[in-house]
Amino acid sequence: MKAKTSLEVGADGVAIITINNPPLNLLSADVLFSLKENSEHALLRDDVKAIVITGKHGKLGFWSIEFITDILEAARKPLVAAIDGPALGGGLEIALACHARVSTSSAQLGLPELRYGILPGFGGTQRLPRLVGIHKALEMILMSKLVNGDNAQSLGLVDALCSADELINTARHWAKDILEFSRPWAVSLYRTDRLEPLAEARLILENARIKAKKQAPNLKHPLICIDVIEEGLMHGPRAALWKESEALLELRQSDTCRSLVYFFFARQRTSKVPGITDTGLIPRKVNTVAVVGGGLMGSSIVTALLLSNYTVILKEANEKALMAGIERVKVNLQGHVKKGKLAEGELDQILSLFKGVLHYKGFKEVDMVIEAVSENTFLKLRIFSELASCCQPHCILASRSSMVNLNLIGEKTKSQNRIVGTHFFSQAHLMPLLEIVRTEKTSPQVIVDLLAIGKKMRKIPVVVRNYTGFAINRMFFPYSQAALMLVQHGVDLYQIDQAVTTFGMTMGPFRMTDFVGFEVVTAMYVQFCNYFGQRYCESKLISIMQEDYRAGETTRKGFYKYDGESKFSPDPDIKKYVNKARSISGISVDYELMKLPHEEIVEMILFPVVNEACCLLEDRIVVKASDLDVASVMGMGFPEYRGGIIFWADTLGSRYVCSKLEKWSKTYGSFFNPCSYLAERALKRTPLGSEGQAKSQL
């Protein structure tokens, strides 16, 4: 059945137009035509005195000047928007064109269009500033910031608050009051009382431009949005509405929009696992979680669980380690309070869910255990053997390990069906990604349970098969390998980091190596060398630096120098280590490579990552190419506005990527050899993301 709107007229002469397009009442084309038809019908009916527009269950989701401005806003009958739940994008823009807005306290209002590479295109760039002021409107639009009903009322965005039960009646009475001139008949588009003086407004807009260029230099749609807002101040809102519509049409065709819309749907699909989530399994209830190991990662996982309202037990080996772990958790939670993410009054309530122990007493009541000790195989095997005997048969046994084979852990217990990997990323209470690792014997029920737990923890789950490096670490191990290879041949390492961050990566390969730490990186290199030797590029640089007590950011000396506030700067001493490593390896400087432009440096760093992602698809470590796109963005800082590592490669073409790798492999060796998955698709000129791209629903 096509999505539509319904029209009901009460005995009091108030018409209720309800948008019904579940689950979010998005404004698809058929909904818009239906809304236009019912609005025009209501305006023509003599028995209709006023109109209330709402969404089914109060939700208003995601047209043109002729309808919103010239029919709705210019109507000779008062229109009131009734909002409960999300009123986002076009849904809020329709509400802004109404003559009043009534909402519940819990309603969520916002214009998140910039997340999808476009701008508010139904008048939001003009009406929102006239209701809340330029400064607050820029914050909401440029940052896609949502506000609840309480905040919306204080800003002037909504006129009244009420309970969900009274929403329609309150809106109905408000509409009649406007009709009887006991409340103002306000036309948002021409209000000026909330706008800052022109000189101040233009200064605010210029500062916003400077900030947008600094934070997202590769994106143009935030700047176009600012220009459209300024157009309204300089030449009037009507002229600006036409500019807004033209800008929307242009931006919808942009690569950025296609990438961001694709990524939005890719994120939604990570929790859909064929053969697992389509079998009718229902997640079991998980109330209490134990974490074994209270180091930096363990305490961070505890923090994330507590913030998600789980009862948590932290087990440590001795009193000193336990006290240190508990203190780390408290510091993490205080950090949330300082950032305004957690109210001071909620802190004691959250800590009441938490206790530390030195034994396994009480583990019989636990629904899941997450092992988060150091990467010591024998220690992990002992812990899982103990857990199998002291936990109930239904208890999920999870390991946060990023290197130890889960099959090895399972072989030492009689509980292989409930063993699973929960690869949180540092820091677990801040990073949104959760890699769920399943073995051949992991129960589908356990995967369904973990997907539900991840959702409650507000994590983006990616389900992968158990294999060395799992998916994300393995996909990105060539990232630093390629960088080290270029440095060995004479390319300046700081130039490499600059090229890659200019492209949009959160961190360049050398800055990332410092952040992770040389010890961890070295351990991973050893493991990857053993399993993927033909794709391993050996370099002595890190080991030489370790001999001089450099270990990365934790020692304040790595590839960069660090001060006490984690500010970093290039270190001139690096040259001596590079020269020594080059001398030991017997590699001479390649003067052609030293002249590489930034674009080619990016390709030589990231095409091996694309190749390894194709290896993961070839080995069926992940189900969908889009999962790797999500993982690359959320786990490794690949720019979201490029869609993810596979999506980006497909914009260039599989044939182009493969030909470059083949060319480099002839000069620099097997590290650049394209895998058969990539080579086959290049030969057929087919996309690497074989399941197809998500269609835009904008």
N, C-alpha and C positions, 0 to 999 in steps of 0.2 A: 504494500500500500504506500502511495506517495505521501511524503510528509506534507502537512497542511496546517491551516489555522481554522479555528471554529469561532462562531459569533453567536452570543446569547444576549438577549435584551431583557432586563428586569422590569418589574412593574413600576419602578421608580424612574424609568427612562434612561438608565445607565447601561450601555452595551459593554460586555466583557469579550474582548478578542483574545483568544488563547493560542499561543504557538505550540504545536505539538510535533516535535521532531526529535525523539529520544536518541541518545541519552542526554545530550546537552542542549537540545533545541537550537542546533546550528542553523544559520540562515542560508539554506541552500536555495537554488533558483526557484524551485516549486513553492517553497515556503514564502519567499519574497512576493511572488505573484499572488499567492493566496492571501497574504497579509494586505497587499495593495487592494485586492478585490474586496475583501471584507471591510477594510477601512473606508473605501469609497462608498460602499453600500451603506455602512452605518452613518456616514456623513450626509447621505441623501435621504435617509429615513426620517420622517417627521416625528415618529415616536421616540427617537433617540435624541436625548438632550446632552449627554456627555459620554465619554469613552474611557475605559480602562484597558490597557494592553499589558498582558502578562504571558509568562511561559507556563507550560504544564509543570506542576509542582514548583512554580515560581521562578524557574530558570529561564534566563534570556541569553541566547548564544550569539554566533557569528552571523545603498544601493545608491540611489542616485539623487541628484538635487531635485528633480521633478517630483519625486514621491515624498521623501522625508521632509524636505524644506517646504515645497509648494503645496503639498496635500496635508501631511500630518501637522507640521508646525504652524502652517497658515490656516488650519481648520477653524471654522467659526463655532465649533463645539470643543469644550475643554477635553484634553487628553491627559490621563494620569498613568504613569508606569508603576506597576506593582511588582516588586523584586524580592525573591527569596532564593537563596542559592547563588550560583554564578551568573553575573550579567557581564559578559566579556565581549570585547570587540564590537561587531555590528549590533549585538543585542543592547549593549550599553549606549551606543550611538543613537539607537531608536529612542531609548529612554531619555537621553539628553534633549531630544527634539520634542518630547512631551512637555506639557505645561506645568507638571509637577511630578515628583518621584517619591514613592513610599516604599520602604524596604524593611526587612527584618534586621536585627543586630548581626546575625551570622551571615548575611548576604556578602558575596564577594564581587566587587566591582573593579573593572580595569580595562585598559586598552593594550593588550599584549601583542598587537600586530607586528611590532618591530622584531619580535622573536622569529617571525616567519619571512623576514626580508621585505616587508611592505610597510605601509603607514595606515593609520585609521583613515578609511576612505569614504565614510558615510557622515562626514561633518564633525568627527571627533576632534580634529586639529583646531577647530574654531569654537565649538561649544564648550569643551572642557576648560580651556583657559578662561572663558567668560564666566564660568561658575566657580572655579577654585583658584584662579590667578595663574599667571604665566609660570611662576617658579614651581608650584606644586604640579601643574599640568605637565611640565617638562619631565619632572621626576617620575610621574606615573607613566608617561608615554615612552620616554627614552629608556627607562629601566624596566618597562613592562611590569610596574609595581601594582599589586592589587591592594585594595583597601576594604575593610569590612564595613558593615552598615553604620556602626558607631562612629568610626572615623569619617565615613562619607558624609554623615550629618554635620559633624563639626567643621568639615571643609566647605559645606554648602552644596555638596553634590546631590544629596537627597534632602527632602523637606521634612519628612516625618519617619519615625520608627514605630513598629508595632510587632506583635507576635505573629507567627505564621498563620495561626488560626483566624486572626482578625485582619489579615492582609487585604483581602479583596473587599471586605466591608469598609475598612478604613479608606482604601483608595476610592471606593464608590462614593463615600461621603465627602471626600476631598474634592472629587470632580464636581459634585453638586454644589459645594461651597464656592468653587470658582465660578460656576454658572450663575450663582446668586450674588456674585461680587463680594462675598465675605472673605475670600482669599484671593491673592494676586493671580492674574492671568499672565504668567511670565513666559516670554519668548527668549530662550537662552541665546540664540544666535546674535541678538542685538543688545544684550546686556553689556554694560561697561563698568559697573560699580565694583567688580572684583578685579579688574585689570589694573596692573601697576601703571604709573605714569609712563609715557612713551619712552623717555630717555632711559629710565630705569629698566623698562621691559627690554629695550634693545641691548642694553648692557648684559642682562641676564641671558639673552639669546646668544650673544657673542661668546660669553663664557661657556655656554653649553656647547657651542661649536668647537671651541678649543679643547674642551674635555673629550668630546666625541672623537676628534681627530687623534688625540693622544691614546685613548683607550681602544679604539678600533680603526686604525689608519687604513685598513683595506676595505672598509664598508662605506658606502655612499648614502644608503637609505636613511640613517639618522640625520645626516646633514640636509637631505631633501625635506625631511619632516620639519626640521627647524625653519627652513626657508618658507615652507607653506604656512607655518604658524605666524611668521613675521609678515607674510603677504597680507594676512588678515588685519594686522595692526596698521599697515601702511596704506592699503588700498581697499579695506573693508572686507567683511566676512563673505559677502556674496562672490566677489572676485576670487577670494581664496578658495571657496568651495570648488570652483572650476579648476583651479590649479591643483587642488587636492585630488580630484577625480583623474586628471591627466597624469599626475604622479603615480597614482595607484595602478593605472593601466600600464605604465612603463615598468614599474617595479615588479609587477606580477610576471613579466616576461624575463626577468633577470636571472642570471646564474645563481646569485645569492638566494633569491626566493625559492628557486627549485631545490637548492641544496638544503635549506632550512626546513622547508615543508617535508621533503624526503626524510630528513633526520627526525622530525617530529613523529612521523608514522613509524619509522624504524624503532624508536624508543618504545612505542606502544607494543611492538611485536616481540620484544625480547622475552616477555613472559609467556609467549605462546610456543610451546615445545611439542612438536608432533610426536604422537605415541605416548605422551605424558599428560599434557593438560587437556587433551581431547578424549580422555577415557572415562570421564565422569567421577574421578577421584575428588573427594572433598578434603581440604586441609584439616588436620587434627588441631585441637586447641593446645597451644604452647603458652604456659604461664610463667614457668621458672626456668632460667637458663644458668648454667654454671660455666665459668671460664677458668681454665687451668693455665696459669702463667699471667703475672701482672706487670710484665715489662711495658715498654712503650706501646707495642701493638695490643697486648692483652688488655691494658687499662683503657686504651682507646675503644676497643670493642665493648668493654663493660660500659663505658660512657654512652656509646651509641644505643646499647640495649636499654639502659636506664632512661634515656631521653625518649624511648619508644614505649615506656611504661611496662617493661618486663621486670619481674623480681629476679635479682642477679646474685649469685654466689661466686666470689673470687677465691680460688684456691692457690696457695703458694707453698713452697717447700720449707720456708722458715719464717720466723717472726719479722726479721729485718726486711726481707723481700716483700712480705705481705703489707707491712706498714708503708713501704715505698710505693707499692701498687695502689693502695687505698688513697694515698696522698696525690698520686698522679690523676686519679679519677676526680678527686675534689678540685684540683687545679683546672682540669678540662671543663668541669661544670661551671666553675667560677668564670672561665673564659666566655662561656655562653651568656652568663649574667652580664658581664662587662659589655658584650656586643649587643645587648638588648634582646637576645634570642630566648632568654629565660628570665622570668620574674624572680626577684630575690625571695619572695614568699614561697615559691615553688621548690626551692632548693632543698629545704629540709624534708619536704614530702617525697622528693625523688630519692634522697639518700636513705629514707626509711625503707626503701625497697632493696637495699644493698647491704651485704655483709661479707666479711672476709673470714676464711677458715684455713686451717693447716692440715685438714684430714678430709676423708670422703664421707664422713657422717652427714646425713641429710641428702646425699646424692640419690637416694631411693625416690625422693620426691621431685627430682629434676626431670624436665621434659626434653632438654637438649644440653649437651656439653660441647663447648668449643675449646679445643686444645690450641694454645697460643704460645708455646714455649719456643726456645731457640731451635734453629734448624739442625738438630742432633738426632739422627735416625734412631739410635739405640734408646735415647730418652723418650722419644715419641712412642716407640714400640712398647716400652714398659708402661707408659701412661695408659695407652689404649687397652693393654691387657688388664690393668687395674680397673679401668672404667667398665669394661665388659662384664666384670664380676660384681661391681658394686652399684650398677645402674639397672633400672627396670628394663625389661625386654623392648618396651616401646620407645625408650629414650634414644634420640638421635645422637650419634657420635660423630662430631665434625672436627676437622683439622683446618687451621688457618695456614698451614704450610704452603709455601710457594715453590718448594723444591723436592720434598720427599714424596716418593711414589706411594699413592694411596693403596695400591694393590699390596704393597709390602706390609703396610699397616694392617690391612684386612686379613692377610694370611696368618697373623699371629693371634687372631681372635676368632670366635665362632659367630661373629656378628657382622659379616661382610655386607649384608643387605641394608644395614643402617649406617654404614660409614660413608661420609660425604666430605667434600672439600668446601670450605667457606673462605675464599680468598678475598679478604677485605684489603683495601688499599690504604696506605698510610696518608693521613690519619683517619681511622675508621669512622670516627664521629663527625668528620668533615667531608670526606670523599664520598661521592654518591654511588660509586660502582661496587657491585658484589658479584664476583665470579663464583658460580656454583659448579663444583667439579664432581661429576658422577663417574663411578667405575662401572664395569660391565655387570657388577652384582648389586649396585645400589638400587634399592627399591624405588619404583616410580612414586610411591606414597611419600617417601622422604623428600624427593624433588619437589612435589606439590607443596609439602609442608614448608620447605625452604623458600619457595617463591612467595608464599603467604607471609612468612617472617620478614623477608626482604621488603615486601610492600609495606608492612607495618613500620619498618625501620626507615621508610622513604628512600630505599635503595633502588637502583636500576639493576635488575639481575641479568646476567648472561650465563646460560647453562652451557658447559663445555665438557668434553670427555677427558678422562684422566690420561695425561701424557706429559712428557718432560716440558716444563715451562708452562703447562696448560695452554691457554690461548694468548693472553695479553703480553706476558713477559716474553714468550717465544716470538710473537709477532714483532715486537720492538727490539729484540736483541741485536738485529742488524743496524739499528739506528746509531748506536755508538760505535759499532764495529766499522761501519762505512766511514764515520767521522775520523776514527783512528787511522784508517787506511789512507785517507786524504792527507792527514797531518804528516804521516810517514813520507808521503811523496811531495811535501813542501807547502801544502796549503795552510794558512794561518788558522789556528783553532778558534780564535775569537771571531774571525771572519765567517767561519762556518756557523757558529752560534748566532751571529748577527743575521746571516742569510736566512736561517731556518726560523728564527723568531719574527723576522720581517714578513716571512711567508704566513705566519700566524700561529706557529707552535708556541705553547706556553713556555717551554724551556728548550734551549738547544741541547744537543747531546752531551756536551761537556758540563754544562750547568746541571743537567739532570744526573750525571754521574756523581758529581759532588753532593747533590741532594740525597741520593740513595746511599752513598757511601762506598768507598773503594772495596771494603771487605765483602760486602754483599755482591757487588758487581763482579768481583774476581771469582767468588764461589759460583755465580751463575755462568760465567764464561767457561769455567772448568767443566760444568755439567753440559753446557751446549756444545763444547768442543768434542766431548765424548760421544754425543748423540748425532751431531750435525757437523762433523769435521769438515766435510766438503764445502760447507757454507760458513766456515769459521775463518776469520781474518786475524791472524796472530799479530800482536803488538806487544813490545816490551815496555811501553811508556808507563802504564799504570804501576807495574811491579817496580820499576826504577824509582818512581815517585814514592811508593810505599817504603822503600829502603831509607828514604829521607824523612820518614815519619809524617808523610802527607797521606790523609785518609778521606779527604772531602770536607764537607761543611762542618761536621762535628769537631774536627781538629782546627777549624778556621783556616786550613790550607789544603787546597786541592788544585784544580785547574784555575780557580780564582782565589783571591784573598778575601776573608770575611772579617767584619768587625762584630762587636757584641750584639748588634741588632739585626744580624743576618744580611746586612748590606754587603754587596760583593763588588769587586773590581778586578780587572785583569792583573796578572802577576808577571812582571818582566822576567822573573827567574825561570819561568816555564821553558824558555828557549833552550836552556842548557839540558834539561831533561829530554826535550824533543830531539836535540842533536845527538845525545848519547844513545837514545833508543834507535835512531836512524843508523848510527854507526854500528851498533851491535847487530842490527838486522841486515846490514849491507845493502840498504836501499838508497838509491841516489835520488836527488831532487828532480821532479818532473816539472820543468819550467812552463809547459803548456797548461798543466793543471793549476799552477799558481795564478794563471790569468783567467781562470774560470769566472764568468759572471755569476751573480747570486742565484739566478734562475737555474743554472746547471748544477750549482752546488746543491741546491734543494733536491733536484732530481737524483743526484748521486747518493744523497743521504736517504731519501724516502722511497725510491724505486726498489731497493732491496727489502724494505719493509713491506711494500706491496707484494713482492715475490714471496716473502715468508707467509703473508696472509693467504696467498693462493695455495701454499703448501698446506696450511691448516684446513682449507676447504677440500683439497685433494685427499687429505688424511681423515676427513670427516670428524675433525675435532670440534667443529661448530656445525650447527644445523643450517644457519643462514648467513650469507655474506653480510647482510645488514647488521647482524650481531657484532661483527668485527668493526663495522663503521661506528656503532655506538660505543664499543669498547675502546676504540682508538681515541675518540673524543673525550669520553668520561674518565678513562683510565690513564691516558698518556698525553692529553693536552693537544690533540690534533684539532685544528680550528673547526668549530661546529658549522660555520658558514660555508665550509667547503664540503659538507655532507658526510665526512668520514673517509678513511683511507681508500677503501674499494670504490666508493662513489666518485671520489676525486680522480682516481686512476681511470675510471670509465669516461670521465669528461675529456680526458686526454686521448683515450683509445687504447685498447689492449695491444694493438699492433705497434703503436708508438712506444709504449713502455717496454715491450719485449725486445724491439729492435735496439733500444738504447742499452738494455742489459746485455744483449748479445755482443754489441760493439765493445762495451767495457770489459766483458769477460775475456775477449781476445787479448786485451792489453794487460789487465790486472788480475786475471785468474778466475778460478771456479766460484769464488764468492759471489760473482755477479751472474752465474748461470741461471737462466729462467727455468722454473720448474715446468713439468709437463702440462699441468693445469693451465698455466699462463700461456705457454707456447701453443697449445691446442686452440685456445680461444683467440689468440692473435692470428693464427692461420685462418680461422673461420671468420675473423673480424666480429666476434660476438662479445658482449659485455662480460666482465668478470663477475658482476653481481647477477648471477644467472636467474635468481627468483624474480627479477624484474623490479622496476622502481615504483615507489608509491605514487599514486596520482594525487595531484593537488586538488583539494576540496575548497580552496578559497573562493 
